[in-house]
Amino acid sequence: MSKEPKIIAEIGCNHRGDLDTAIEMIKVAGQFCKADVVKFQKRCNSELLSEEEYNAPHPNPVNAYGDTYGEHREYLEFSKDQHRVLKNACEEWGVVYSTSVWDVTSAREIIELDPELIKVPSACNLNFELLQVLADDYKGEVHLSFGMTSHKEEEKIVAFFEQKGRAKDLILYSCTSGYPVAFEDICLLEINRLKETFAKRVKAIGFSGHHLGIAADVAALAFGAEWFERHFTLDRTWKGTDHAASLEPDGLRKLCRDLKNVKKAIASKSVEILPVEEVQRKKLKRV
């Protein structure tokens, strides 16, 4: 494996609807943690949700930012102009801006900002109208998670991008959709399966984790994942559904450090006895 691991700090909606908090999170992720990418989410809630879903109460009221689920989602939503501000902040703090798009309207709005990469979440990877907009109108990388997705559906998605001539711009993520995910449900061997099935057909294979700690991510690197996505928060006790499965700043910093260091260690010896060993050989070796 020759490519450096790339780490995405998934802020998502962990900013709690506050632009200043989002900008602070960009700064921390880029400068302190040394993440490569910071990612948000974009939804057009009237398009994404049915009227019944929009007006229903939040399923977990303690995490709600509105009286209905729709009001909750609107409270957490940033406008296209605010996403432009976030993109500029990313450039200021030396990290790549990206966003997950959940519907066609959101995809079109984010495409106008021309980010380096756009993510399709597991929940939306069978929305082929959305995939078509990205394949036809967006020239950057499309990152797509395979949580909650059957093998037959995976093949259909990749074949679609192949038919569009865009598969070599596609990064697929092994993912288990749970918040947080128990270790026995992470299923790291899925990375091997995705590599065997799709590595020659797409640009890269990644790992999107919702587990606790960072050990599984390092193992995912050893299995050949090149991209790593983890939810990021400034405080795991904050109100919201994703904070419990998120890394705080020091956790993300250690993840970035460990992935980049372990990447250096995944190698064969260039010679039978390395230069660092020669000194010790002369001093210690008994023949």
C-alpha positions as CSV (number, residue, x, y, z in Angstrom):
1,M,0.0,0.0,0.0
2,S,1.7,3.2,-1.2
3,K,-0.9,5.9,-0.5
4,E,-1.1,7.9,2.7
5,P,-4.2,7.3,4.7
6,K,-6.7,10.2,4.5
7,I,-8.8,11.0,7.6
8,I,-12.2,12.7,7.4
9,A,-13.5,14.5,10.5
10,E,-17.3,14.1,10.2
11,I,-18.7,17.1,12.0
12,G,-22.1,16.4,10.4
13,C,-24.6,18.1,12.7
14,N,-22.5,18.1,15.8
15,H,-22.2,21.9,15.5
16,R,-25.7,22.0,17.1
17,G,-26.8,24.5,14.5
18,D,-24.3,27.2,15.4
19,L,-22.0,28.5,12.7
20,D,-19.3,29.8,15.1
21,T,-19.1,26.3,16.7
22,A,-18.8,24.8,13.3
23,I,-15.9,27.1,12.4
24,E,-14.2,26.4,15.7
25,M,-14.5,22.6,15.0
26,I,-12.9,23.2,11.6
27,K,-10.0,24.9,13.3
28,V,-9.5,22.2,15.9
29,A,-9.8,19.4,13.4
30,G,-7.3,20.9,10.9
31,Q,-4.8,22.5,13.2
32,F,-4.8,20.4,16.4
33,C,-5.9,17.0,15.1
34,K,-4.3,17.2,11.7
35,A,-7.3,15.7,9.9
36,D,-7.2,15.9,6.1
37,V,-10.9,16.6,5.5
38,V,-13.8,18.1,7.5
39,K,-17.2,17.0,6.4
40,F,-20.7,18.4,7.1
41,Q,-24.2,17.4,6.0
42,K,-26.8,19.0,3.8
43,R,-30.5,18.2,3.7
44,C,-33.5,19.8,2.0
45,N,-35.9,18.5,4.7
46,S,-39.1,19.2,2.8
47,E,-37.8,17.0,0.0
48,L,-36.2,14.4,2.1
49,L,-39.0,13.9,4.6
50,S,-42.7,13.0,4.1
51,E,-45.2,15.4,5.7
52,E,-45.9,12.7,8.3
53,E,-42.2,12.4,9.1
54,Y,-41.7,16.1,9.1
55,N,-44.5,16.7,11.6
56,A,-43.8,13.7,13.9
57,P,-42.0,14.2,17.2
58,H,-38.3,13.5,17.5
59,P,-37.9,9.8,18.3
60,N,-35.6,10.7,21.2
61,P,-36.9,14.0,22.6
62,V,-33.9,14.6,24.9
63,N,-31.9,15.2,21.7
64,A,-34.5,17.3,19.9
65,Y,-33.9,20.9,18.8
66,G,-37.5,21.4,17.8
67,D,-41.1,20.3,18.6
68,T,-41.2,18.1,15.5
69,Y,-38.6,16.1,13.7
70,G,-38.8,18.5,10.8
71,E,-38.2,21.5,13.1
72,H,-35.3,19.7,14.7
73,R,-33.7,19.1,11.3
74,E,-34.3,22.7,10.1
75,Y,-32.6,24.0,13.3
76,L,-29.5,22.0,12.5
77,E,-29.4,22.9,8.8
78,F,-26.9,25.4,7.3
79,S,-27.8,27.3,4.1
80,K,-25.7,27.2,0.9
81,D,-24.2,30.6,1.8
82,Q,-23.3,29.3,5.2
83,H,-21.6,26.3,3.6
84,R,-19.6,28.7,1.5
85,V,-18.4,30.3,4.7
86,L,-17.5,26.9,6.1
87,K,-15.6,26.1,2.9
88,N,-13.6,29.3,3.2
89,A,-12.9,28.5,6.8
90,C,-11.6,25.1,5.8
91,E,-9.2,26.8,3.3
92,E,-8.1,29.2,6.1
93,W,-7.3,26.4,8.5
94,G,-5.6,24.0,6.0
95,V,-8.2,21.3,5.7
96,V,-10.4,20.1,2.8
97,Y,-14.1,21.0,2.9
98,S,-16.7,18.4,2.1
99,T,-20.4,17.6,2.7
100,S,-22.7,14.6,2.7
101,V,-25.7,15.3,0.5
102,W,-29.0,13.6,1.3
103,D,-31.2,14.7,-1.6
104,V,-31.1,16.1,-5.1
105,T,-31.6,19.7,-4.1
106,S,-28.8,19.5,-1.6
107,A,-26.5,17.9,-4.1
108,R,-27.1,20.7,-6.7
109,E,-26.4,23.3,-4.1
110,I,-23.2,21.8,-2.9
111,I,-22.0,21.1,-6.4
112,E,-22.1,24.9,-7.0
113,L,-19.5,25.2,-4.2
114,D,-17.2,22.9,-6.2
115,P,-15.7,20.9,-3.3
116,E,-13.0,18.3,-3.9
117,L,-15.3,15.5,-2.8
118,I,-18.9,14.9,-2.0
119,K,-20.2,12.1,0.2
120,V,-23.3,9.9,-0.3
121,P,-24.4,8.5,3.1
122,S,-25.5,4.9,3.4
123,A,-29.1,6.0,3.9
124,C,-29.2,7.6,0.4
125,N,-27.0,5.3,-1.7
126,L,-30.0,3.8,-3.6
127,N,-31.3,7.2,-4.6
128,F,-30.3,6.9,-8.2
129,E,-31.7,10.3,-9.1
130,L,-29.2,11.7,-6.6
131,L,-26.4,9.5,-7.9
132,Q,-27.2,10.6,-11.5
133,V,-26.9,14.3,-10.6
134,L,-23.5,13.6,-9.0
135,A,-22.3,11.5,-11.9
136,D,-23.5,14.0,-14.6
137,D,-23.0,17.4,-13.0
138,Y,-20.1,17.0,-10.5
139,K,-16.5,16.4,-11.6
140,G,-14.9,15.6,-8.2
141,E,-14.7,12.4,-6.2
142,V,-17.9,10.8,-5.0
143,H,-17.5,9.0,-1.7
144,L,-20.2,6.5,-0.8
145,S,-20.9,4.3,2.2
146,F,-22.2,0.8,2.1
147,G,-23.9,0.6,5.4
148,M,-27.4,-1.1,5.4
149,T,-26.7,-2.3,1.8
150,S,-26.9,-5.8,0.3
151,H,-24.3,-7.2,-2.0
152,K,-26.7,-7.1,-4.9
153,E,-27.4,-3.4,-4.2
154,E,-23.6,-2.7,-4.0
155,E,-23.1,-4.2,-7.4
156,K,-26.0,-2.1,-8.8
157,I,-24.5,1.1,-7.5
158,V,-21.0,0.4,-8.8
159,A,-22.4,-0.7,-12.2
160,F,-24.3,2.6,-12.4
161,F,-21.1,4.6,-12.0
162,E,-19.3,2.4,-14.5
163,Q,-22.1,3.0,-17.0
164,K,-21.6,6.7,-16.4
165,G,-17.9,6.4,-16.9
166,R,-17.4,7.7,-13.3
167,A,-16.3,4.6,-11.4
168,K,-12.7,5.7,-11.2
169,D,-13.9,8.8,-9.2
170,L,-15.7,6.6,-6.7
171,I,-14.5,5.7,-3.2
172,L,-16.5,3.0,-1.4
173,Y,-16.6,2.7,2.4
174,S,-17.1,-0.4,4.5
175,C,-19.6,0.7,7.1
176,T,-21.9,-0.7,9.8
177,S,-24.8,1.7,10.4
178,G,-25.2,1.9,14.2
179,Y,-24.5,4.6,16.8
180,P,-22.3,3.5,18.4
181,V,-21.4,0.1,16.9
182,A,-20.3,-2.8,19.1
183,F,-16.9,-4.3,18.2
184,E,-18.4,-7.6,17.0
185,D,-20.5,-5.6,14.5
186,I,-17.7,-3.7,12.9
187,C,-16.8,-6.6,10.6
188,L,-13.4,-5.5,9.4
189,L,-13.2,-8.4,7.0
190,E,-15.7,-6.6,4.9
191,I,-12.9,-4.4,3.8
192,N,-11.2,-7.5,2.2
193,R,-14.5,-8.4,0.5
194,L,-14.9,-4.9,-1.0
195,K,-11.3,-4.9,-2.2
196,E,-11.6,-8.3,-3.8
197,T,-14.9,-7.3,-5.5
198,F,-14.4,-3.7,-6.4
199,A,-10.8,-2.5,-5.9
200,K,-10.0,-2.8,-9.6
201,R,-13.3,-1.1,-10.6
202,V,-13.3,2.0,-8.3
203,K,-10.7,4.5,-7.1
204,A,-10.3,3.3,-3.5
205,I,-11.8,1.5,-0.5
206,G,-12.3,3.3,2.8
207,F,-13.7,2.6,6.3
208,S,-16.4,4.6,8.0
209,G,-16.6,3.8,11.7
210,H,-19.2,4.5,14.3
211,H,-17.5,2.5,17.1
212,L,-15.7,3.5,20.3
213,G,-12.0,4.2,20.4
214,I,-9.5,4.1,17.5
215,A,-8.1,0.5,17.6
216,A,-10.4,-0.7,14.8
217,D,-9.4,2.1,12.5
218,V,-5.7,1.0,12.8
219,A,-6.7,-2.5,12.0
220,A,-8.7,-1.3,9.0
221,L,-5.5,0.3,7.7
222,A,-3.7,-3.0,7.9
223,F,-6.6,-4.6,5.9
224,G,-6.0,-2.0,3.1
225,A,-8.5,0.8,3.7
226,E,-7.1,4.1,2.4
227,W,-9.8,6.6,3.6
228,F,-11.1,6.8,7.2
229,E,-14.2,8.7,8.3
230,R,-15.0,9.2,12.0
231,H,-17.6,11.5,13.6
232,F,-16.0,14.4,15.5
233,T,-17.3,16.5,18.4
234,L,-15.8,19.0,20.8
235,D,-17.7,17.3,23.7
236,R,-19.3,13.9,23.7
237,T,-21.8,15.0,26.4
238,W,-23.4,17.6,24.1
239,K,-27.1,17.2,23.1
240,G,-27.5,15.3,19.9
241,T,-27.7,11.7,18.6
242,D,-24.2,11.5,17.1
243,H,-22.0,12.7,19.9
244,A,-21.8,9.4,21.7
245,A,-20.2,7.7,18.6
246,S,-17.9,10.7,18.0
247,L,-14.2,11.3,18.8
248,E,-13.3,14.3,20.8
249,P,-10.3,16.4,19.8
250,D,-7.6,14.3,21.5
251,G,-9.1,11.1,20.2
252,L,-9.1,12.4,16.6
253,R,-5.6,13.7,17.1
254,K,-4.4,10.3,18.2
255,L,-6.3,8.6,15.3
256,C,-4.6,10.8,12.7
257,R,-1.2,10.3,14.4
258,D,-1.5,6.6,14.7
259,L,-2.8,6.0,11.2
260,K,0.0,7.9,9.6
261,N,2.6,6.3,11.8
262,V,1.3,2.8,11.4
263,K,1.2,3.4,7.6
264,K,5.0,3.8,7.8
265,A,5.3,0.5,9.6
266,I,3.3,-1.5,7.0
267,A,6.3,-2.4,4.9
268,S,8.8,-5.2,4.2
269,K,12.5,-4.8,4.9
270,S,14.2,-3.2,2.0
271,V,17.4,-5.2,2.7
272,E,17.8,-8.3,4.9
273,I,19.6,-6.3,7.6
274,L,18.5,-2.7,7.9
275,P,21.0,0.0,8.5
276,V,19.5,0.6,12.0
277,E,20.3,-3.1,12.7
278,E,23.9,-3.0,11.5
279,V,25.1,-1.0,14.5
280,Q,23.3,-3.4,16.9
281,R,24.6,-6.4,15.0
282,K,28.2,-5.3,15.4
283,K,27.6,-4.7,19.1
284,L,25.3,-7.6,20.0
285,K,25.4,-10.4,17.5
286,R,27.1,-13.6,18.7
287,V,28.5,-16.0,16.0
